[in-house]
Amino acid sequence: MRNMQMSLAPRRAVAALAALLLAGSVAACGNSDTGSEGGGDNEKIVMGFSQVGAESGWRTANSTSVKEAAAEAGIELKFDDAQQKQENQIKAIRNYIQQKVDVIAFSPVVESGWDTVLKEAKDAGIPVILTDRAVDSADKSLYKTFLGSDFVKEGRLSGEWLVENSKDATGDVNIVELQGTTGSAPANDRKEGFAAAIAADPKLKVIASQSGDFTRAGGKQVMEQFLKAHPKIDVLFAHNDDMGLGALEAITAAGKTPGKDITIITIDAVKDGMQALADGKFNFIAECSPLLGPQLMELAKKVHAGEEVPARVETEETTFTQEQAKAALPTRKY
Ligand code: GYE
C-alpha cells in the first residue's frame, strides 16, 4: 500500500520534478523512493473485486470488461465470484482488507446489510468503489463513488414504450413481471420505474410479479407457473434478457408465439437478447451496459491518488426496437 495521506500539493511538486528530470536525462530512474511516494507508476495498484456471480450474459460481459480493463490499466486485479451470495461477498471483502489491497470494488448482490463490512474497510483506510449496483447505506462516506446505470430509468423507459404501444388496445392489458434477484438494486428500481410509467394508463395491469433471480432457468420456471395460473397474458416484462430468453421456452411450449401472442419487454441488450429482438421474439429492450471496466479503473486510479471523484457516475444507455436491433447487431460487442 502506498502512502495515501500525502497531500496533493507535494505530490504534484514531486511529479513535476520527476517529469523535469526525465525530460533531461534518465536520472529520475535511480530514485525509487521519490517515484513510489509521488504516486509514480513503478508500484502497481492492487484492486480487490467482488463480483455478484455469473448469473447472466450481462454479468459475463461485465466480468470480462473488468478483467480486460484492469490489464490494460496496469492494475493488479484480485477477482472473486460470490455466486449470488451476500455472505460470500462479505468474506471476499474481509479477505481483501486483510491483504491490504489498495482499492476494493464490488457489485453488491443486494442493497442492504453492508454497513459493518464497509466500516471495516473504511477503518482500514481502503477506499471502496461500488460498481453496477448500489447499497442503501445511509452513511455515504462508507464508499467513494457509485458507477452504474440508472435502473429506475430503464424500468421507466420500458413502461413508457408499453404505454405508447398499447394505445389502441381495448380492454385490460394483462402484464406478468419477472423480477431480478430479490432485494437487488436493479430488481427494486426497475420494478419501481416500470410501475410509475404504466400508471399513466389504467388498462395496463400487472397481474403477477415474481423473481426469476436474473437467470434463464429462473425465467423459464416462473413463466411456466404464470402460464398455468393465468389464461390471458398479454405482456411479459422481464428485468433482464436472460429471464426473457428462459421464458421464451415456456411460452413456446405452451403453444403461444412470443413477440406476437405475448409482447415481451426486457432489459440489458446483450447479444442473445438483441438476436431475439431482431428475430421478432422480443418486442423492446432497454439497454443496460455491462462495459464498466475502463471507467472503473479510471476511478480507482483517481481514488487511490487521493483525488476527488463524483459521488455518482452514470452509464450512458439507449433503447432498442426490433428494427434498431437488426441494425445494431452486426457491430454489437457483447
Ligand atoms: O441487468 C442482469 C444481471 O446488475 C445491471 O444483473 C445488473 C443486472 C443485469 O444479472 O442481467
Residues whose N, C-alpha, C, O or C-beta is under 5 A from the ligand:
A	BS01	GYE	E55 S56 W58 R59 D132 R133 P186 F214 H239 N240 D268 C288
